[in-house]
Structures are given as structure tokens and as C-alpha cells.
Amino acid sequence: MPQIFHRSTNTLSKLSLAGVLIGVGGLIFLMMVLARSSYVTRALEYVEQPVQFSHLHHVKDDGIDCRYCHTSVETSSFAGIPPTKTCMNCHSQIWSTAPILEPVRASFREDRPMQWLRVHDLPDFVYFNHSVHVKKGVGCETCHGRIDEMPLTLQQNTLQMDWCIDCHRNPENYVRPRSEVFTMGYKPPVPQSVIGPRLVQEYAIRGNTSCSTCHR
């Protein structure tokens, strides 16, 4: 009986199967990379605001504490967006006629809030409580990065679940004394491997990773 298929058919079929498997694997890999890219997470991207507010100037240059503007960060799940009156406490005297601050003055004159855009915008199905993290010794810069070095505010980290879970599973790598929560550029007085476990025990940190902790 004559041979129906060419001798190379077996080789070609094997190569075709290998190509399909490699292609599928490559596609999955690309999707994973894309899901963690700034295109999806918006990490390291500046958000256009009604006024080009500089944390670098206000925090690092002028030494303004985070809590002066974000007044509810220690007592509420939401850190709080400062009302225009907070801005005008200073800017009724300083840069009081600067054109760049006209939207702030207009907001104050017309008694309407500034329309700030959220930079760290978690999905609606994610619950995050600022006050709990502050009480447990999680520093502002742990999540927000060196905000005092940002001329314009951006999202430093991905805010994806694996990033959160890493801290919840290993809180000893991130926790700091409560007195240093608002300190930028904090350096532990002793190695983190020493002070971390001690603070985890002192602050009764459980590192909860149950779904209902964040998804409610």
C-alpha cells in the first residue's frame, strides 16, 4: 500500500503542536504582563488636577504634616480631602494673587468644592480603612511612596491584590513605630528584621488574609 502522508508529516505535526502551546503560553504571559503594567494599574502616571498641587513643596519644603490636610486619616476609613478653607488659611496671605491659584480662590468665593480627581482609586468592591493601618504602624510612604518628593501626585504602587497580600502575609517587613507613621524617609533605628516582629506582637497585628477583610 502506497504511503499516504509524506515522511515529514509527523515532524510537522509535532512542530505545529509545539507552536500552538508556545503561542498560548506566550499569550498568557503577555496578558499577565499587561495586567501589571501601568497601562492597567495607572501606577507612576500623573493625574491632571484643577490645580497643579505639589506635595514636594508643601511637605518637604514647607514641612506641613500630612494630617493638616488629611484630617480624618487617624479616625476614619477615608483620609479626607481638604476643603478649600484649608488652602485659604495660608493662601489668603501667601500667593494670594497668583494666577495658578485662581481656581482655589474661585472655589472659596463661590462656596463650592474643588473637583479634585482621585489618584489612588480602588475598585468599589475593595474596602480599605486608613485608620486601622495607621494604628497598626503602617507608614504613609509604604503605600503612597515618597509623596514629599512628588512635584505632582502619582500612584507609586500597583494597588493590586498581590501587592496588598504581601504586606498582610509579612507585616513584620513593613510595620514601623506609630510615632513614625507620618515620617517620610523613615529609617528603622535597628534592622527591620529585629524591630518588625517586635512591633507585630506589640500592636497585635494578625496579618489577616481572609477574603472578607477587604471584600465586603
C-alpha positions as CSV (number, residue, x, y, z in Angstrom):
1,M,0.0,0.0,0.0
2,P,1.5,3.3,-1.0
3,Q,2.4,5.9,1.7
4,I,-0.4,8.4,2.1
5,F,1.4,11.1,4.0
6,H,4.9,12.4,3.4
7,R,7.6,11.3,5.9
8,S,7.9,14.9,7.2
9,T,4.2,14.9,8.3
10,N,5.0,13.6,11.8
11,T,7.7,16.2,12.3
12,L,5.4,19.0,11.0
13,S,2.6,17.9,13.3
14,K,4.9,17.9,16.3
15,L,6.2,21.3,15.4
16,S,2.7,22.6,14.9
17,L,1.6,21.4,18.4
18,A,4.7,22.8,20.0
19,G,4.0,26.1,18.2
20,V,0.4,26.2,19.5
21,L,1.5,25.5,23.0
22,I,4.2,28.2,22.9
23,G,1.8,30.7,21.3
24,V,-0.8,30.0,24.0
25,G,1.8,30.2,26.8
26,G,3.2,33.5,25.3
27,L,-0.3,35.0,25.1
28,I,-1.0,34.1,28.7
29,F,2.4,35.6,29.7
30,L,1.7,38.8,27.8
31,M,-1.7,39.1,29.4
32,M,-0.1,38.8,32.9
33,V,2.5,41.4,32.0
34,L,-0.2,43.7,30.7
35,A,-2.3,43.3,33.8
36,R,0.6,44.5,35.9
37,S,1.6,47.3,33.6
38,S,1.0,51.0,34.3
39,Y,-1.5,51.0,31.3
40,V,-3.8,48.9,33.5
41,T,-2.8,49.9,37.1
42,R,-2.1,53.6,36.3
43,A,1.0,53.4,38.5
44,L,3.6,56.1,38.0
45,E,1.1,58.2,35.9
46,Y,0.3,61.8,36.8
47,V,-3.4,62.7,37.1
48,E,-4.4,66.0,35.7
49,Q,-5.9,68.2,38.5
50,P,-7.7,71.5,38.6
51,V,-4.6,73.0,40.3
52,Q,-1.1,71.6,40.0
53,F,-0.7,70.9,43.7
54,S,2.9,70.0,44.7
55,H,3.4,67.7,47.7
56,L,7.1,68.3,47.4
57,H,6.7,72.0,48.0
58,H,4.1,71.7,50.8
59,V,5.5,68.7,52.6
60,K,9.3,68.8,52.1
61,D,9.9,72.5,51.6
62,D,7.3,73.9,54.0
63,G,7.2,71.0,56.4
64,I,3.4,70.7,56.5
65,D,2.3,67.5,58.3
66,C,0.0,65.0,56.3
67,R,-2.7,65.4,59.0
68,Y,-3.1,69.2,58.4
69,C,-4.9,68.5,55.2
70,H,-5.9,64.8,55.6
71,T,-7.6,65.4,58.9
72,S,-9.5,62.1,59.2
73,V,-6.7,59.7,58.4
74,E,-6.3,58.6,62.0
75,T,-10.0,58.2,62.8
76,S,-11.8,57.2,59.6
77,S,-11.5,54.8,56.7
78,F,-11.1,57.8,54.4
79,A,-8.1,60.1,54.7
80,G,-10.1,63.1,53.8
81,I,-9.8,65.7,51.0
82,P,-9.1,69.2,52.5
83,P,-11.8,71.8,52.0
84,T,-10.9,75.0,50.2
85,K,-10.8,76.8,53.5
86,T,-7.8,74.8,54.5
87,C,-5.9,76.0,51.4
88,M,-7.0,79.6,52.1
89,N,-5.7,79.5,55.6
90,C,-2.3,80.1,54.0
91,H,-3.1,81.4,50.5
92,S,-5.2,84.3,51.7
93,Q,-1.8,85.7,52.7
94,I,0.7,83.8,50.6
95,W,0.5,83.9,46.8
96,S,-2.9,85.5,47.2
97,T,-3.0,86.9,43.7
98,A,-1.1,84.1,41.8
99,P,-3.0,83.2,38.6
100,I,-2.3,79.5,39.1
101,L,-4.4,79.6,42.4
102,E,-7.4,81.4,40.9
103,P,-9.5,78.1,40.8
104,V,-8.9,77.9,44.6
105,R,-10.0,81.5,45.2
106,A,-13.0,81.0,42.9
107,S,-13.9,77.9,44.9
108,F,-13.7,79.8,48.1
109,R,-15.7,82.8,46.8
110,E,-18.4,80.8,45.3
111,D,-18.6,78.3,48.2
112,R,-18.2,75.3,46.0
113,P,-15.7,72.4,46.5
114,M,-12.7,71.9,44.3
115,Q,-13.2,69.0,41.9
116,W,-10.0,67.0,42.8
117,L,-9.6,63.7,40.9
118,R,-8.7,60.6,42.9
119,V,-5.2,59.3,42.3
120,H,-5.4,56.2,44.5
121,D,-8.8,54.9,43.3
122,L,-9.6,51.4,44.5
123,P,-12.4,49.4,42.9
124,D,-15.8,49.6,44.6
125,F,-15.6,46.0,45.7
126,V,-12.4,46.7,47.8
127,Y,-12.7,48.1,51.3
128,F,-9.7,49.9,52.8
129,N,-9.5,51.6,56.2
130,H,-6.8,54.2,56.7
131,S,-7.3,54.5,60.5
132,V,-6.7,50.8,61.0
133,H,-3.4,50.8,59.1
134,V,-2.2,54.0,60.9
135,K,-3.0,52.4,64.3
136,K,-1.1,49.3,63.3
137,G,2.0,51.2,62.3
138,V,1.8,51.3,58.5
139,G,3.6,54.4,57.2
140,C,2.1,56.7,54.6
141,E,5.0,56.2,52.3
142,T,4.6,52.4,52.5
143,C,1.6,52.7,50.2
144,H,1.9,56.2,48.8
145,G,5.7,56.3,48.2
146,R,7.8,59.3,48.9
147,I,4.9,61.8,48.5
148,D,7.2,64.5,49.8
149,E,9.3,64.2,46.7
150,M,6.5,64.4,44.2
151,P,6.0,67.7,42.4
152,L,2.8,66.3,41.1
153,T,1.0,63.4,42.8
154,L,1.1,60.0,41.3
155,Q,0.2,56.4,42.3
156,Q,3.5,54.8,43.4
157,N,2.4,51.2,43.6
158,T,0.1,48.9,41.6
159,L,-2.6,48.6,44.4
160,Q,-3.3,45.1,43.0
161,M,-4.3,42.3,45.4
162,D,-0.9,40.5,45.3
163,W,0.8,43.8,46.4
164,C,-1.6,44.1,49.4
165,I,-1.4,40.4,50.3
166,D,2.4,40.6,50.5
167,C,2.1,43.1,53.4
168,H,-0.7,41.2,55.1
169,R,1.3,38.0,55.0
170,N,4.6,39.6,56.0
171,P,3.7,42.7,58.1
172,E,7.0,42.5,60.0
173,N,8.7,43.7,56.8
174,Y,6.7,46.9,56.7
175,V,5.5,48.0,60.1
176,R,7.1,50.9,61.9
177,P,6.5,52.6,65.3
178,R,3.3,54.6,65.4
179,S,5.3,57.8,66.1
180,E,6.9,57.4,62.7
181,V,3.8,56.7,60.6
182,F,3.9,60.2,59.0
183,T,7.6,60.4,58.7
184,M,8.9,60.5,55.2
185,G,12.2,58.7,54.5
186,Y,11.9,56.7,57.8
187,K,14.9,54.5,58.7
188,P,14.5,52.0,61.5
189,P,16.8,52.5,64.5
190,V,17.6,48.8,64.4
191,P,17.3,46.3,61.5
192,Q,13.7,45.8,60.3
193,S,14.2,42.1,60.9
194,V,14.6,43.0,64.6
195,I,12.0,45.8,65.2
196,G,9.4,44.4,62.8
197,P,8.5,41.2,64.7
198,R,8.5,43.1,67.9
199,L,6.1,45.7,66.7
200,V,3.8,43.0,65.2
201,Q,3.5,41.5,68.6
202,E,3.1,44.8,70.4
203,Y,0.4,46.1,68.0
204,A,-1.3,42.7,67.9
205,I,-1.1,42.6,64.1
206,R,-2.7,39.4,62.8
207,G,-1.9,39.8,59.1
208,N,-5.5,38.8,58.2
209,T,-5.8,37.4,54.7
210,S,-9.4,36.3,54.7
211,C,-11.4,37.5,51.7
212,S,-14.0,39.3,53.9
213,T,-11.3,41.6,55.3
214,C,-11.1,43.7,52.2
215,H,-14.1,42.4,50.1
216,R,-17.4,43.3,51.8
